[in-house]
Amino acid sequence: MEKIWLKSYPPGVPAEINPDAYQSILEVLENSCLKYANQPAFYNLGSTLTYKEMDAYSKAFTSFLQNTLKVEKGDRVAIMLPNVLQYPIALFGAMRAGAIIVNVNPLYTADELAYQINNAGATTIISLANFAQTVQRALPRMPTLKHVIITHLGDMLPPIKAWVMHLVLKYVYKKIPAWHIPHAISFKLALKKGNEKPFTPVEISPQDIAFLQYTGGTTGVSKGAILTHRNIIANIQQASAWFKDLVVEGKEVLITALPLYHIFSLTANCLFFSKLGGLNVLITNPRDLSSIIKEMKRFKFTTITGVNTLFNGLLKHPQFAKLDFSQLRLSLGGGMAVQRVVAEKWQKVTGKPLLEAYGLTETSPCVTINPANLKAYNGSIGLPVSSTDVCFLDDDHQPVPLGEAGELAVKGPQVMKGYWQNPIETEKVFIRDGWFLTGDIASIDQYGYVRLLERKKDMILVSGFNVYPNEIENVIARIPGVKEVAVIGVADENTGEAVKAFIVKDDPDLTPAMIIKQTREHLTPYKVPKQISFVGELPKSNVGKILRRALRENPQS
């Protein structure tokens, strides 16, 4: 396809970027630590780390990993943290040791954690104490995991404040369940021991793996997208080219409510804005809207990223409209579709448009973004970013005519190398000449704007997080009294989509409450069905395959 989108690029945005401008992500970060040494880099819970402090702490962590734990280049290190100051320290420290980062959702159950750690072959995990009980439960099933590092929420705060916070969380709010891991190491002790010896620099090449970023599939089996340093650098460079006239180096203050373990926030907030010398205001609990707004009041923020759910929730909060938006330059929505009503209200309240972007874990993540000079919401997911090709294919992988719907395929330097130790799934998503199949149905107009129409896959998108029906169905099917089950996504005004389960039961005493109780034991909360419908039978094909499509067409049955 001719790159028709180039004609709609804002002035000065190049058609191509240089993904080899840096040797590694580490080079990008170390440059920032030198250039912006005394400027604030990360803020959380009343405490701030400068770039110089972040650099020093991360070097100490590198030293501990190398000298005490004997972590070597290529070892997998799992980080199971929400947005706290320890996250960038652990991330940069492990990366400096040449480790491959495995981001883990802290809300995972023991089942989910064990699967991901085993699949990645991770030898080390850093977890918040609040989730240590989950690690403990999974330990017997994680034979590759040798080292457990536990940190407390207040570890990077002043001692008295940290002590009070720990007491309140543990004994008042009961947020730290009892745990017992005899060989666990304290994060604070790790930094102390790391300061005793120098670290050994590790040579990192552009094709070295930076992240195993886990995502799902229609089979319900979570897969690790192999993202190299070059993949991530490409996306950072693409963002730099796209927003060069909108952001100001050393002057950005961004609200980071989306978790850094999510690919959107990881690349856009943590890495791209660190390259710019920006200050990440880390929000630990994105569900607590009052606390988010309280933190936003402290800063003259210039940028906010998030999913539609977050923007919608903020707009409905009575205190949000009272904030100072005078310095706001960039509002970026991704992870799920931005709803028109939300975008229009956002612009009315803040005076700035809410730009919608599109991407996937497998593309580091960005594929398309609306122009930075967009005046108002336009219903599209934007234009393909620099050095990115897109095409739209029919079921035979042949291009469809301009304007017609087809499966969106992507090619560019940000596209992953494949799925970790999963050649079968890798082969399914890559076709001729390296085109990556997104599984999303979209179209493109004569100006190059892409519109997302529907998902080819059965994936459900809950507040920007991928949920896969087979995974939930497998859990429900194990419940006594369940004969058959099918799961789909249904519209939800708060989360975009919610999980609905259709169940054929052979135990008349089985209730929705019993189903929910069982699924909560094995699934992350956003995967637990919000709606349950008991039915006499499920629609099936002539070979007995359950037809989720028929259920989506009549979700009220």
Sequence and secondary structure as in RCSB ss.txt:
>XXXX:A:sequence
MEKIWLKSYPPGVPAEINPDAYQSILEVLENSCLKYANQPAFYNLGSTLTYKEMDAYSKAFTSFLQNTLKVEKGD
RVAIMLPNVLQYPIALFGAMRAGAIIVNVNPLYTADELAYQINNAGATTIISLANFAQTVQRALPRMPTLKHVII
THLGDMLPPIKAWVMHLVLKYVYKKIPAWHIPHAISFKLALKKGNEKPFTPVEISPQDIAFLQYTGGTTGVSKGA
ILTHRNIIANIQQASAWFKDLVVEGKEVLITALPLYHIFSLTANCLFFSKLGGLNVLITNPRDLSSIIKEMKRFK
FTTITGVNTLFNGLLKHPQFAKLDFSQLRLSLGGGMAVQRVVAEKWQKVTGKPLLEAYGLTETSPCVTINPANLK
AYNGSIGLPVSSTDVCFLDDDHQPVPLGEAGELAVKGPQVMKGYWQNPIETEKVFIRDGWFLTGDIASIDQYGYV
RLLERKKDMILVSGFNVYPNEIENVIARIPGVKEVAVIGVADENTGEAVKAFIVKDDPDLTPAMIIKQTREHLTP
YKVPKQISFVGELPKSNVGKILRRALRENPQS
>XXXX:A:secstr
   GGGGGS TT  S   TTSSS HHHHHHHHHHHTTTSEEEEETTEEEEHHHHHHHHHHHHHHHHHTS   TT 
EEEEE  SSTHHHHHHHHHHHTT EEEE  TT  HHHHHHHHHHHT  EEEEEGGGHHHHHHHGGG TT  EEEE
E TTTTS HHHHHHHHHIIIIIS  S     TT EEHHHHHHHHTTS        TTSEEEEEEE  TTS  EEE
EEEHHHHHHHHHHHHHHSTTT  TTT EEEE S TTSHHHIIIIIIIHHHTT EEEE S TT HHHHHHHHHHS 
  EEEE HHHHHHHHHSTTGGGS  TT  EEEE SS   HHHHHHHHHHHSS EEEEEE GGGSSEEEE  TT  
S  SS BEE TT EEEEE TTS B  TTS EEEEEESTTS   BTT HHHHHHHB GGG EEEEEEEEE TTS E
EEEEESS  EEETTEEE HHHHHHHHHTSTTEEEEEEEEEEETTTEEEEEEEEEES TT  HHHHHHHHHHHS G
GGS SEEEE S   B TTS B HHHHHHSTT 
